[in-house]
Amino acid sequence: MGLGVGIVGLPNIGKSTTFNALTKAQNAQSENYPFCTIEPNKAVVPVPDTRLSELAKIVNPERLQYSTVDFVDIAGLVKGASKGEGLGNQFLSNIREVEVILHMVRCFVDENVVHVEGEINPIRDIEIIETELILADVEQLDKKIERLNRQAKADKSARDVLELALELKEHLDDLKPVSNFAKKDDETFIALNKELRFLSGKTIIYGANVDEDSLLEENEYVKSVRDHAKEAGAEVITLCAKIEEELVGLEEDEAQEFLEDLGVKESGLNKIIHTAFNKLNLISYFTAGVKEVRAWTIQRGWKAPKAASVIHNDFEKGFIRAEVIGYEDFVQNSGELGAKEAGKMRLEGKDYEVQDGDVMHFRFNV
C-alpha cells in the first residue's frame, strides 16, 4: 500500500524494544545507550484478525494471509534534531516518508536505564520531539517561500500559494503544529502538504511505555500523557515494551494465558497495530478458497474495480462485476454455498464501495 507508521521518540525510551516485539524478530538493536539505532529498521507487520480464523474453519484452506501494516523504527531524536543534533536531519527525513507517527513516551522509573534528559518527564519529552518536528517544518517551508517569492512575480497561482504559506509560517513560528492550522482543509494547503509532507501535520498515536505495575492502574505519567493527547485529539495506548518482547517466543494460547495472568485482555502491541491500521484509513476484504483465505488491504472508500487491483492490475482493467457476501452472512450460513442459498450473495458493479469484511470474488475479462 505504500503507507507506513514511524516509531519516534527520544533515545532509549523503548522504541526498538517495541519494534522487536511488533515484528516478532530481534532485528532492531535494543541497547542501553542513545543512538543504538542509526538506519531505520523497516518491517511488515500482520494485522491480527480473528475473522480469518473463523473463515478458515469453514473453508479449511492450505494457508492464511493477513493484512499488514508497515512499521519503521526511526532512531531517537534529541533537542536540536532540526538543526542536525544527534544525526537529526537524517532521522527527520525518515519520518517524512510515513503517514502516521507512533510517538513512544517513557512512563516508568528505572535507575538502571538511563534517560537522555536525566529524569522522567513525559510531557517535556513529548514537547521536545514535537518542537523539533515543527522547527523542521519551518525550515522546509522557508525554502518553499523563497521559491514562491520568485514565482509570484509572474504567476498569480503562485501568489495564492505564497499567501497561504506565509499564514502557515506565522502559525508555525508560534510553535503550533500544522495539525491545528485553521486552513488545513483548504485545497491550496492540501497541495502544499502533499509536496512538503509536513511532519507536525501527521496523525499521532502516543505509546505510553510503562512498567508491569502500571499496566492495570495508570500511573501519573500516563495520566499526563492522556491529558496532553486529549487536547491534541490523539489516542494513547499503554504498553509494557519489555513484557511485549517476552511474549514474542510464545505460542498464541500461551501468550494469551500470560496476559490473562497479568489481568490484561489484549496486548498493547495488538492495540497499536489495529489503531495504526485504522488511522491509515485502511480496511480489509477477504477472498476465501481452499488454497488460501486472505485479507486484502485497501483504502476505505475504494470502489470494487480499484479494490480488485490489489490482487492483480488486470482485475481492475477487465472488471465485470463482484460477487459479494458480508462476513457475518458468510459465517452464519457456513460458507459461500449456504450464503447463496439464503440469498445473501450480491452482484455488485463498478460503483460499489467495498466494505470492511466483505468476502469477494471478482469476475473480469482481459
FISEGU-730896 format. One record per residue (C-alpha): residue number from 1; residue in three letters; x, y negated, z negated. Coordinates in steps of 0.2 Angstrom, whole numbers, plus 5000, padded with zeros to 4 digits. Each point is the difference from the previous one (the first is absolute). Example, Ala and Ser with C-alpha at 12.3 -4.5 7.8 and 13.67 -1.06 7.14 Angstrom:
BEGIN
> k; r; u; v; w
> 1; Ala; 5062; 5022; 4961
> 2; Ser; 5006; 4983; 5003
This chain:
BEGIN
> k; r; u; v; w
> 1; Met; 5000; 5000; 5000
> 2; Gly; 5015; 4988; 4998
> 3; Leu; 4993; 4994; 4983
> 4; Gly; 5010; 5001; 4984
> 5; Val; 5001; 4996; 4982
> 6; Gly; 5016; 4993; 4993
> 7; Ile; 5005; 5004; 4982
> 8; Val; 5008; 4984; 4992
> 9; Gly; 5006; 4993; 4984
> 10; Leu; 5015; 4995; 4990
> 11; Pro; 5014; 5013; 4999
> 12; Asn; 4999; 5014; 4988
> 13; Ile; 4981; 5000; 4996
> 14; Gly; 4995; 5017; 5007
> 15; Lys; 4998; 4997; 5019
> 16; Ser; 5011; 5014; 5006
> 17; Thr; 4994; 5012; 4987
> 18; Thr; 4982; 4996; 5006
> 19; Phe; 5006; 5002; 5018
> 20; Asn; 5008; 5017; 4996
> 21; Ala; 4983; 5006; 4992
> 22; Leu; 4990; 4993; 5014
> 23; Thr; 5010; 5010; 5013
> 24; Lys; 5002; 5015; 4989
> 25; Ala; 5018; 5000; 5005
> 26; Gln; 5016; 4993; 4992
> 27; Asn; 5005; 4990; 5014
> 28; Ala; 5001; 4983; 4992
> 29; Gln; 5014; 4997; 4987
> 30; Ser; 4994; 4997; 4982
> 31; Glu; 5014; 4993; 4990
> 32; Asn; 5001; 4989; 4985
> 33; Tyr; 5008; 4985; 5009
> 34; Pro; 4994; 4986; 5012
> 35; Phe; 5001; 5002; 5019
> 36; Cys; 5001; 5019; 5000
> 37; Thr; 4989; 4999; 5015
> 38; Ile; 5008; 4990; 5014
> 39; Glu; 4991; 5007; 5016
> 40; Pro; 4982; 5001; 4999
> 41; Asn; 4994; 5018; 4998
> 42; Lys; 4985; 5004; 5011
> 43; Ala; 4988; 5015; 4998
> 44; Val; 4983; 5006; 5006
> 45; Val; 4989; 5004; 4986
> 46; Pro; 4984; 5012; 5001
> 47; Val; 4984; 4992; 4994
> 48; Pro; 4992; 5012; 4987
> 49; Asp; 4983; 5005; 5006
> 50; Thr; 4989; 5014; 4993
> 51; Arg; 4989; 4999; 5015
> 52; Leu; 5013; 5009; 5010
> 53; Ser; 5000; 5015; 4988
> 54; Glu; 4981; 5001; 5000
> 55; Leu; 5000; 5000; 5019
> 56; Ala; 5014; 5013; 5000
> 57; Lys; 4989; 5012; 4989
> 58; Ile; 4987; 5000; 5014
> 59; Val; 5011; 5000; 5015
> 60; Asn; 5015; 5010; 4993
> 61; Pro; 5013; 4992; 5011
> 62; Glu; 5018; 5005; 5002
> 63; Arg; 5006; 4983; 4993
> 64; Leu; 4994; 4983; 4993
> 65; Gln; 5007; 4983; 5005
> 66; Tyr; 4997; 4985; 4989
> 67; Ser; 4999; 4982; 5005
> 68; Thr; 5016; 4990; 4995
> 69; Val; 5006; 4984; 4994
> 70; Asp; 5017; 4993; 5003
> 71; Phe; 5010; 4994; 4985
> 72; Val; 5016; 4990; 5000
> 73; Asp; 5011; 4999; 4984
> 74; Ile; 5008; 4983; 5002
> 75; Ala; 5015; 4996; 4989
> 76; Gly; 4998; 4989; 4985
> 77; Leu; 4998; 4982; 5002
> 78; Val; 5007; 4987; 4988
> 79; Lys; 4998; 4981; 4997
> 80; Gly; 5008; 4992; 5014
> 81; Ala; 4996; 5014; 5013
> 82; Ser; 4993; 4987; 5012
> 83; Lys; 5017; 4992; 5000
> 84; Gly; 5009; 5016; 5003
> 85; Glu; 5004; 5005; 4981
> 86; Gly; 5001; 5019; 4997
> 87; Leu; 4999; 5004; 5019
> 88; Gly; 4983; 4991; 5000
> 89; Asn; 4999; 4995; 5018
> 90; Gln; 5001; 5018; 5006
> 91; Phe; 4987; 5006; 4988
> 92; Leu; 4988; 4986; 5003
> 93; Ser; 5000; 5004; 5019
> 94; Asn; 4996; 5018; 4995
> 95; Ile; 4984; 4994; 4991
> 96; Arg; 4995; 4990; 5015
> 97; Glu; 4998; 5016; 5010
> 98; Val; 4986; 5007; 4988
> 99; Glu; 4982; 4996; 4998
> 100; Val; 4997; 5003; 4981
> 101; Ile; 5012; 4997; 4986
> 102; Leu; 5001; 5012; 4985
> 103; His; 5007; 4988; 4987
> 104; Met; 5008; 5011; 4986
> 105; Val; 5001; 4992; 4983
> 106; Arg; 5009; 5007; 4984
> 107; Cys; 4988; 5001; 4986
> 108; Phe; 5010; 5010; 4987
> 109; Val; 5014; 4997; 4988
> 110; Asp; 5015; 5012; 5001
> 111; Glu; 5017; 4994; 4993
> 112; Asn; 5009; 5014; 5011
> 113; Val; 4993; 4992; 5016
> 114; Val; 5007; 4983; 5004
> 115; His; 4990; 4986; 5007
> 116; Val; 5007; 4988; 5012
> 117; Glu; 4993; 4985; 4990
> 118; Gly; 5005; 5006; 4983
> 119; Glu; 4982; 5003; 4993
> 120; Ile; 4983; 5006; 5004
> 121; Asn; 4988; 4987; 5007
> 122; Pro; 4989; 5006; 5014
> 123; Ile; 4993; 4983; 5004
> 124; Arg; 5017; 4992; 5002
> 125; Asp; 5005; 5015; 5011
> 126; Ile; 4985; 4998; 5011
> 127; Glu; 5003; 4981; 5002
> 128; Ile; 5018; 5003; 5004
> 129; Ile; 4995; 5012; 5015
> 130; Glu; 4985; 4990; 5005
> 131; Thr; 5010; 4983; 5000
> 132; Glu; 5013; 5008; 5011
> 133; Leu; 4987; 5006; 5012
> 134; Ile; 4993; 4982; 5001
> 135; Leu; 5018; 4992; 5002
> 136; Ala; 5003; 5013; 5014
> 137; Asp; 4984; 4994; 5009
> 138; Val; 5005; 4982; 4998
> 139; Glu; 5017; 5003; 5009
> 140; Gln; 4991; 5009; 5014
> 141; Leu; 4987; 4987; 5002
> 142; Asp; 5013; 4986; 5000
> 143; Lys; 5008; 5008; 5015
> 144; Lys; 4983; 5001; 5009
> 145; Ile; 4996; 4982; 4996
> 146; Glu; 5016; 4994; 5008
> 147; Arg; 4996; 5009; 5016
> 148; Leu; 4982; 4994; 4999
> 149; Asn; 5006; 4982; 4998
> 150; Arg; 5009; 5002; 5017
> 151; Gln; 4985; 5008; 5009
> 152; Ala; 4987; 4989; 4993
> 153; Lys; 5007; 4985; 5011
> 154; Ala; 4993; 5008; 5015
> 155; Asp; 4988; 5014; 4994
> 156; Lys; 4983; 4995; 4992
> 157; Ser; 4998; 5018; 4993
> 158; Ala; 5017; 4999; 4992
> 159; Arg; 4994; 4985; 4991
> 160; Asp; 4985; 5009; 4993
> 161; Val; 5012; 5014; 4994
> 162; Leu; 5012; 4987; 4993
> 163; Glu; 4986; 4991; 4990
> 164; Leu; 4995; 5017; 4992
> 165; Ala; 5018; 5005; 4997
> 166; Leu; 5003; 4983; 4991
> 167; Glu; 4985; 5003; 4989
> 168; Leu; 5006; 5018; 4996
> 169; Lys; 5017; 4993; 4996
> 170; Glu; 4993; 4988; 4987
> 171; His; 4991; 5014; 4992
> 172; Leu; 5015; 5011; 4999
> 173; Asp; 5011; 4986; 4993
> 174; Asp; 4988; 5000; 4985
> 175; Leu; 5006; 5019; 4998
> 176; Lys; 4982; 5006; 5005
> 177; Pro; 5000; 5016; 5010
> 178; Val; 4993; 5001; 5018
> 179; Ser; 4987; 5012; 4993
> 180; Asn; 4990; 4985; 4993
> 181; Phe; 5003; 4988; 5014
> 182; Ala; 4983; 4991; 5003
> 183; Lys; 5001; 5003; 5019
> 184; Lys; 5006; 5018; 5001
> 185; Asp; 4984; 5005; 5010
> 186; Asp; 5004; 4986; 5013
> 187; Glu; 5004; 5008; 5017
> 188; Thr; 5015; 4989; 5001
> 189; Phe; 5007; 5006; 4984
> 190; Ile; 4996; 5018; 5004
> 191; Ala; 5011; 4998; 5016
> 192; Leu; 5014; 4992; 4990
> 193; Asn; 4999; 5014; 4987
> 194; Lys; 5001; 5013; 5013
> 195; Glu; 5016; 4992; 5007
> 196; Leu; 5008; 4996; 4983
> 197; Arg; 4993; 5014; 4989
> 198; Phe; 5000; 4990; 4984
> 199; Leu; 5006; 5010; 4985
> 200; Ser; 4989; 4991; 4987
> 201; Gly; 4985; 5003; 5011
> 202; Lys; 5000; 5019; 4999
> 203; Thr; 4988; 5010; 4990
> 204; Ile; 5008; 5005; 4983
> 205; Ile; 4997; 5015; 4988
> 206; Tyr; 5008; 4999; 4983
> 207; Gly; 5008; 5016; 4994
> 208; Ala; 5002; 4999; 4981
> 209; Asn; 5014; 5012; 4995
> 210; Val; 4997; 5005; 4982
> 211; Asp; 5006; 5013; 4987
> 212; Glu; 4990; 5015; 4996
> 213; Asp; 4992; 4992; 4985
> 214; Ser; 4992; 4986; 5010
> 215; Leu; 4992; 5011; 5013
> 216; Leu; 4984; 5002; 4990
> 217; Glu; 5000; 4984; 4991
> 218; Glu; 5006; 4985; 5009
> 219; Asn; 5014; 4990; 4992
> 220; Glu; 5001; 4981; 4999
> 221; Tyr; 5012; 5000; 5015
> 222; Val; 4987; 5009; 5011
> 223; Lys; 4986; 4989; 4994
> 224; Ser; 5010; 4984; 5005
> 225; Val; 5003; 5008; 5017
> 226; Arg; 4981; 5003; 5002
> 227; Asp; 4996; 4982; 4995
> 228; His; 5012; 4994; 5013
> 229; Ala; 4994; 5012; 5014
> 230; Lys; 4982; 4995; 4996
> 231; Glu; 5004; 4982; 5004
> 232; Ala; 5008; 5005; 5016
> 233; Gly; 4986; 5012; 5005
> 234; Ala; 5012; 5015; 5000
> 235; Glu; 4999; 5017; 4993
> 236; Val; 5010; 5008; 4986
> 237; Ile; 5005; 5018; 4999
> 238; Thr; 5008; 5007; 4984
> 239; Leu; 5012; 5014; 5001
> 240; Cys; 5015; 5008; 4991
> 241; Ala; 5013; 5002; 5014
> 242; Lys; 5010; 5012; 4990
> 243; Ile; 4985; 5012; 4997
> 244; Glu; 4995; 4998; 5018
> 245; Glu; 5017; 5006; 5005
> 246; Glu; 4999; 5015; 4988
> 247; Leu; 4984; 5005; 5009
> 248; Val; 5009; 5002; 5017
> 249; Gly; 5006; 5018; 4998
> 250; Leu; 4983; 5006; 4993
> 251; Glu; 4987; 5010; 5009
> 252; Glu; 4983; 4990; 5002
> 253; Asp; 4991; 5009; 4986
> 254; Glu; 5015; 4999; 4989
> 255; Ala; 5002; 4981; 5003
> 256; Gln; 4981; 4998; 4996
> 257; Glu; 5002; 5009; 4984
> 258; Phe; 5015; 4990; 4995
> 259; Leu; 4990; 4984; 5003
> 260; Glu; 4985; 5007; 4991
> 261; Asp; 5011; 5003; 4985
> 262; Leu; 5005; 4982; 5000
> 263; Gly; 4982; 4995; 5001
> 264; Val; 5001; 4993; 5018
> 265; Lys; 4988; 5005; 5014
> 266; Glu; 5010; 4995; 5015
> 267; Ser; 5018; 4996; 5003
> 268; Gly; 5005; 4982; 5002
> 269; Leu; 5008; 5004; 5016
> 270; Asn; 4984; 5007; 5008
> 271; Lys; 4991; 4984; 4995
> 272; Ile; 5014; 4990; 5008
> 273; Ile; 4999; 5010; 5016
> 274; His; 4981; 4999; 5001
> 275; Thr; 5000; 4981; 4996
> 276; Ala; 5014; 4997; 5013
> 277; Phe; 4990; 5009; 5013
> 278; Asn; 4985; 4990; 4996
> 279; Lys; 5009; 4983; 5000
> 280; Leu; 5008; 5005; 5017
> 281; Asn; 4981; 5000; 5006
> 282; Leu; 5002; 5019; 5005
> 283; Ile; 4988; 5014; 5000
> 284; Ser; 5000; 5018; 5005
> 285; Tyr; 4990; 5011; 5012
> 286; Phe; 5002; 5018; 5001
> 287; Thr; 5002; 5014; 5014
> 288; Ala; 4996; 5017; 4993
> 289; Gly; 5005; 5016; 5010
> 290; Val; 5008; 5017; 4996
> 291; Lys; 5017; 4994; 5005
> 292; Glu; 5000; 4984; 4990
> 293; Val; 4989; 4989; 4988
> 294; Arg; 5007; 4983; 5002
> 295; Ala; 4997; 4982; 4994
> 296; Trp; 5003; 4987; 5013
> 297; Thr; 5005; 4982; 4994
> 298; Ile; 4991; 4986; 5009
> 299; Gln; 4996; 4981; 4996
> 300; Arg; 4983; 4997; 4992
> 301; Gly; 4989; 4994; 5014
> 302; Trp; 5007; 5009; 5014
> 303; Lys; 4988; 5006; 5014
> 304; Ala; 5000; 5019; 5005
> 305; Pro; 5011; 4998; 5016
> 306; Lys; 5014; 4991; 4990
> 307; Ala; 4998; 5013; 4986
> 308; Ala; 5003; 5014; 5012
> 309; Ser; 5016; 4992; 5006
> 310; Val; 5009; 5005; 4984
> 311; Ile; 4998; 5018; 5006
> 312; His; 5006; 4996; 5018
> 313; Asn; 4999; 4985; 5011
> 314; Asp; 4991; 5010; 5013
> 315; Phe; 4985; 5002; 4988
> 316; Glu; 4998; 4981; 5000
> 317; Lys; 5002; 4998; 5019
> 318; Gly; 4988; 5014; 5005
> 319; Phe; 4988; 4999; 4985
> 320; Ile; 4983; 5006; 5004
> 321; Arg; 4992; 5002; 4983
> 322; Ala; 5003; 5006; 4982
> 323; Glu; 4991; 5014; 4991
> 324; Val; 4999; 4994; 4982
> 325; Ile; 4995; 5008; 4983
> 326; Gly; 5001; 4991; 4984
> 327; Tyr; 5011; 5008; 4987
> 328; Glu; 4986; 5003; 4988
> 329; Asp; 4989; 5008; 5013
> 330; Phe; 5014; 5011; 5006
> 331; Val; 5003; 5007; 4982
> 332; Gln; 4982; 5001; 4995
> 333; Asn; 4996; 5010; 5016
> 334; Ser; 5016; 5011; 4999
> 335; Gly; 5008; 4994; 5016
> 336; Glu; 4997; 4994; 5018
> 337; Leu; 4987; 5014; 5005
> 338; Gly; 4989; 4997; 4984
> 339; Ala; 5001; 4981; 5002
> 340; Lys; 4995; 5002; 5019
> 341; Glu; 4985; 5011; 4995
> 342; Ala; 4995; 4988; 4986
> 343; Gly; 5000; 4986; 5013
> 344; Lys; 5015; 4991; 4991
> 345; Met; 5011; 4999; 5015
> 346; Arg; 4999; 4983; 5010
> 347; Leu; 5006; 4996; 5018
> 348; Glu; 5009; 4983; 4999
> 349; Gly; 5006; 4988; 5014
> 350; Lys; 5013; 4987; 5003
> 351; Asp; 4992; 4988; 4988
> 352; Tyr; 5000; 5011; 4985
> 353; Glu; 5010; 4994; 4985
> 354; Val; 5008; 5015; 4992
> 355; Gln; 4996; 5002; 4981
> 356; Asp; 5012; 5006; 4987
> 357; Gly; 4997; 5019; 4998
> 358; Asp; 4993; 5003; 5017
> 359; Val; 5003; 5018; 5007
> 360; Met; 5003; 4997; 5019
> 361; His; 5002; 5009; 5016
> 362; Phe; 5004; 4989; 5016
> 363; Arg; 4994; 5004; 5017
> 364; Phe; 5011; 4992; 5014
> 365; Asn; 5004; 5001; 5018
> 366; Val; 5017; 4995; 5007
